[in-house]
Amino acid sequence: MSEAENTLKKVCIICSKGGIEDVYAALVLANGAVMEGIEAKLFFTFYGIDVISKRKMNKLQANILGNPAVKIPRLLGIIPGVHLLVSKMMKKRLDQLDFPPVGEFLEMIIAGGGEIYACKLAMDMFKLAKNDLCEHVKKVLTVGDFYGKCGGENTQIIYI
């Protein structure tokens, strides 16, 4: 098989978490794909639905209790307000690194040809309607419908 036949052509990224660290991982991967000419499809499910929710997309916070790699003692995570402080610090560092806010990142992915989808199950669970989502969401899909978009040679599915 030649190198051209092995080249990645499509990434389908499933984002199920709403913590800043998970969200930015999904956005960076999708944006990197479209910048490299790779087809990118993002599917937001469960708590990842916050990323594309008009009401929550600009209020994402760090997940300090459920993340063993966080560099602060876990016991501090139970103190009220500590997660807000850590989130503020992370957002400040992302700004210093010139990372765009979530909405702008989504715009960049769309402008590069990426597609953004919401999970129907998550929408039903959290009692959301399509108009609760940002304008970048192409469609609300079942997981089966999303998998239908993930076919083809040289495709990777990434779960975050």
DRENZA-190039 format. One line per 8 residues: number of its first residue (from 1); their letters; for each residue x, y, z of N, C-alpha, C. Coordinates in steps of 0.2 Angstrom, whole numbers, plus 2048, in hexadecimal, padded with zeros to 3 digits. Example, Ala and Ser with C-alpha at 12.3 -4.5 7.8 and 13.67 -1.06 7.14 Angstrom:
<atoms>
1) as) 842/7E4/827/83E/7EA/827/842/7F0/827 ~ 840/7F5/823/844/7FB/824/840/800/827 .
</atoms>
This chain:
<atoms>
1) mseaentl) 804/7FA/800/800/800/800/804/806/800 ~ 803/80B/7FC/807/811/7FB/805/816/801 ~ 809/81B/802/808/820/808/802/823/807 ~ 800/825/800/7FA/829/7FF/7F4/825/801 ~ 7F4/81E/800/7EF/81A/802/7EE/819/809 ~ 7F3/81A/80D/7F3/81A/814/7F1/821/818 ~ 7F1/826/814/7F0/82D/817/7E9/82D/81A ~ 7E9/830/820/7E2/831/823/7DE/836/81F .
9) kkvciics) 7D8/834/81E/7D3/838/81A/7CE/83C/81E ~ 7CC/838/824/7C6/83B/828/7C7/839/82F ~ 7C6/83E/833/7C5/83D/83A/7BE/83E/83D ~ 7BC/83A/841/7B5/83B/844/7B6/83B/84C ~ 7B5/841/84F/7B7/842/856/7B1/842/85A ~ 7B0/83E/85F/7AB/83E/863/7AD/841/86A ~ 7AA/846/86C/7AB/84A/872/7A6/849/877 ~ 7A7/845/87C/7A2/844/881/7A3/847/888 .
17) kggiedvy) 7A8/84C/888/7A9/84F/88E/7A9/857/88D ~ 7A8/85A/893/7A7/861/892/7AC/865/896 ~ 7B2/862/898/7B7/865/89C/7BB/869/896 ~ 7BE/86F/898/7C2/872/894/7C8/86E/890 ~ 7CB/86A/894/7D1/866/892/7CE/861/88D ~ 7C8/85E/88D/7C6/859/888/7C3/85D/882 ~ 7C0/862/883/7BD/866/87E/7C2/869/879 ~ 7C7/86C/87C/7CD/86F/878/7D1/869/874 .
25) aalvlang) 7D1/863/877/7D4/85E/874/7D0/85C/86D ~ 7CA/85B/86E/7C6/85A/868/7C6/85F/863 ~ 7C6/866/865/7C6/86B/860/7CD/86C/85D ~ 7D2/86B/861/7D9/86B/85E/7DA/865/858 ~ 7D7/85F/85A/7D8/85A/855/7D4/85B/84F ~ 7CE/85E/850/7CA/85F/84A/7CD/865/846 ~ 7CF/86A/849/7D2/870/845/7D8/86E/842 ~ 7DC/86A/845/7E2/867/842/7E1/863/83C .
33) avmegiea) 7DC/85F/83C/7DA/85B/837/7D8/85F/831 ~ 7D3/864/832/7D1/868/82C/7D7/86C/829 ~ 7DB/86E/82D/7E1/872/82B/7E6/86E/827 ~ 7E6/867/828/7EA/862/824/7E6/860/81E ~ 7E0/862/81D/7DC/860/817/7D8/859/819 ~ 7D8/857/81F/7D4/851/821/7CD/853/823 ~ 7C8/84F/821/7C1/850/822/7C0/84F/82A ~ 7BD/853/82D/7BC/853/834/7B4/853/836 .
41) klfftfyg) 7B2/84F/83A/7AB/84F/83C/7AB/84E/844 ~ 7A8/853/847/7A8/853/84F/7A1/851/851 ~ 7A0/84D/856/79A/84B/859/79A/84C/860 ~ 796/850/862/795/852/869/790/84E/86D ~ 792/84A/872/78D/846/876/78E/847/87D ~ 789/845/881/789/846/888/78B/84D/88A ~ 790/84D/88F/792/854/891/796/858/88C ~ 798/855/887/79B/858/881/796/85D/87E .
49) idviskrk) 790/85C/87F/78A/860/87C/78B/867/87E ~ 78E/868/884/78F/86F/887/793/873/882 ~ 798/870/87E/79C/873/87A/798/877/874 ~ 793/874/872/78F/877/86D/788/87B/86F ~ 787/87B/876/782/87E/879/783/885/879 ~ 77E/889/876/77F/891/877/780/893/87E ~ 77C/890/882/77C/892/889/783/890/88D ~ 786/88B/88B/78C/888/88F/792/889/88C .
57) mnklqani) 793/88A/885/799/889/882/79E/88E/884 ~ 79D/893/887/7A2/898/889/7A2/898/890 ~ 7A0/893/894/7A0/892/89B/7A3/88B/89D ~ 7A7/888/898/7AA/882/89A/7AF/882/89F ~ 7B0/87D/8A3/7B4/87D/8A9/7B9/877/8A9 ~ 7BE/877/8AC/7C3/872/8AD/7C0/86C/8B1 ~ 7C2/866/8B0/7C0/860/8B4/7C5/85E/8B8 ~ 7C5/861/8BE/7CB/860/8C3/7CA/859/8C7 .
65) lgnpavki) 7C4/857/8C8/7C3/852/8CD/7C4/84B/8C9 ~ 7C2/84B/8C3/7C2/845/8BF/7C8/844/8BB ~ 7CD/848/8BC/7D3/848/8B7/7D9/847/8BC ~ 7DC/841/8BC/7E1/83F/8C0/7E8/843/8BE ~ 7E8/846/8B8/7EE/84A/8B6/7EE/851/8B9 ~ 7E9/853/8BC/7E9/85A/8BE/7EE/85B/8C3 ~ 7F1/861/8C3/7F8/862/8C7/7F6/865/8CE ~ 7F0/864/8D0/7EF/867/8D7/7ED/861/8DB .
73) prllgiip) 7ED/861/8E2/7EB/85B/8E6/7E4/85A/8E5 ~ 7E2/854/8E4/7DA/853/8E3/7D6/856/8E8 ~ 7D8/855/8EF/7D4/858/8F4/7D2/85F/8F3 ~ 7D6/863/8F0/7D4/86A/8EE/7CE/86A/8EA ~ 7CD/865/8E6/7C8/865/8E1/7C1/865/8E4 ~ 7C0/863/8EA/7BA/863/8EE/7B8/86A/8F1 ~ 7BD/86F/8F1/7BC/875/8F4/7B8/879/8EF ~ 7B2/87C/8F1/7AE/880/8EC/7B2/886/8E9 .
81) gvhllvsk) 7B2/887/8E3/7B5/88C/8DF/7BC/88A/8DC ~ 7BF/885/8DE/7C6/883/8DC/7C5/881/8D4 ~ 7C0/87E/8D2/7C0/87C/8CB/7BF/882/8C7 ~ 7BC/888/8CA/7BB/88E/8C6/7C2/891/8C5 ~ 7C6/891/8CB/7CC/894/8CA/7D1/890/8C5 ~ 7D1/88A/8C6/7D5/886/8C1/7D2/887/8BA ~ 7CC/888/8B9/7C9/889/8B2/7CB/890/8B0 ~ 7CB/895/8B4/7CD/89B/8B2/7D5/89B/8B0 .
89) mmkkrldq) 7D9/898/8B4/7E0/897/8B2/7E1/894/8AC ~ 7DD/88E/8AA/7DE/88B/8A4/7DC/890/89E ~ 7D6/893/89F/7D4/898/89A/7D9/89D/898 ~ 7DC/8A0/89E/7E1/8A5/89D/7E7/8A2/899 ~ 7E9/89C/89B/7EF/899/897/7ED/898/890 ~ 7E7/896/88E/7E5/895/887/7E5/89B/884 ~ 7E3/8A1/887/7E3/8A7/884/7EA/8A9/882 ~ 7EF/8A8/887/7F6/8AA/886/7F9/8A6/880 .
97) ldfppvge) 7F6/8A0/87F/7F9/89C/87A/7F5/89D/873 ~ 7F1/8A2/873/7ED/8A5/86E/7E8/89F/86B ~ 7E5/89B/870/7E0/897/86E/7D9/89B/86D ~ 7D6/899/868/7CF/89D/867/7CA/89A/86C ~ 7C5/89E/86E/7C0/89B/872/7BC/896/86E ~ 7B8/892/872/7B4/88D/86F/7B0/88F/869 ~ 7AC/894/869/7A8/896/863/7AD/897/85D ~ 7B2/89B/85E/7B7/89D/859/7BA/896/856 .
105) flemiiag) 7BC/892/85A/7BF/88B/858/7BA/887/854 ~ 7B4/887/856/7AF/884/852/7AE/887/84B ~ 7AE/88E/84B/7AE/891/844/7B4/88F/840 ~ 7BA/88F/843/7C0/88D/83F/7BF/886/83C ~ 7BC/882/840/7BB/87B/83D/7B6/87B/838 ~ 7B1/87E/838/7AC/87E/833/7AF/882/82D ~ 7B2/887/82E/7B5/88B/828/7BA/886/824 ~ 7BD/881/828/7C2/87D/825/7BE/877/822 .
113) ggeiyack) 7B8/876/822/7B4/871/81F/7B2/86C/824 ~ 7B3/86D/82B/7B1/868/830/7AA/868/831 ~ 7A7/863/834/7A0/862/835/79F/861/83D ~ 79A/864/83F/798/864/846/791/861/847 ~ 791/85C/84B/78A/858/84D/789/858/854 ~ 783/858/856/780/857/85D/77D/850/85D ~ 77E/84D/863/77B/846/864/773/847/866 ~ 76F/843/863/768/843/864/767/841/86B .
121) lamdmfkl) 76A/83B/86D/769/839/874/76B/83E/879 ~ 770/841/879/772/846/87D/76D/84C/87D ~ 76B/84E/877/766/853/877/760/852/87B ~ 75E/84B/87A/758/849/87D/759/849/885 ~ 75F/846/887/760/846/88E/760/84C/892 ~ 763/851/88E/764/858/891/75E/85D/88F ~ 759/85A/88C/753/85E/88A/755/864/886 ~ 759/863/881/75C/868/87D/758/868/876 .
129) akndlceh) 757/86E/873/755/86E/86C/75A/871/867 ~ 759/870/861/75F/872/85C/760/87A/85D ~ 75B/87E/85F/75C/885/860/760/887/866 ~ 761/882/86A/765/883/870/76D/882/86F ~ 76E/880/868/775/87F/866/778/884/862 ~ 77E/885/862/781/88A/85E/780/889/856 ~ 781/88E/852/77F/88E/84B/784/889/847 ~ 789/887/84A/78E/883/847/78C/87B/846 .
137) vkkvltvg) 787/87A/84A/785/873/84A/781/871/844 ~ 784/86D/840/780/86B/839/77A/867/83A ~ 77A/862/83F/774/85E/840/774/85B/846 ~ 76E/859/849/76E/854/84F/76D/84D/84C ~ 772/849/84E/772/842/84B/771/83C/851 ~ 76F/837/84F/770/831/854/777/82E/853 ~ 779/82A/857/780/828/857/781/824/851 ~ 77B/820/84F/77C/81C/849/77C/820/842 .
145) dfygkcgg) 779/826/842/77A/82B/83D/781/82D/83C ~ 784/82F/842/78A/831/842/78F/82C/840 ~ 78E/826/842/793/821/840/792/820/838 ~ 78C/821/835/78B/821/82E/790/826/82B ~ 791/82B/82E/796/830/82B/79D/82F/82C ~ 79E/82A/830/7A5/828/831/7A8/823/82D ~ 7A5/821/828/7A8/81B/824/7AD/81E/81F ~ 7B0/819/81B/7B5/81B/816/7BC/819/818 .
153) entqiiyi) 7C0/818/813/7C7/816/815/7CA/81B/818 ~ 7CF/819/81C/7D4/81E/81F/7D0/823/824 ~ 7CB/820/827/7C8/824/82C/7C9/822/833 ~ 7CA/827/838/7CB/825/83F/7C5/828/843 ~ 7C3/824/848/7BE/827/84D/7C2/828/853 ~ 7C2/82E/856/7C5/830/85C/7C0/832/861 ~ 7C0/82F/867/7BC/830/86D/7BF/834/872 ~ 7BC/839/874/7BF/83D/87A/7B9/83E/87F .
</atoms>
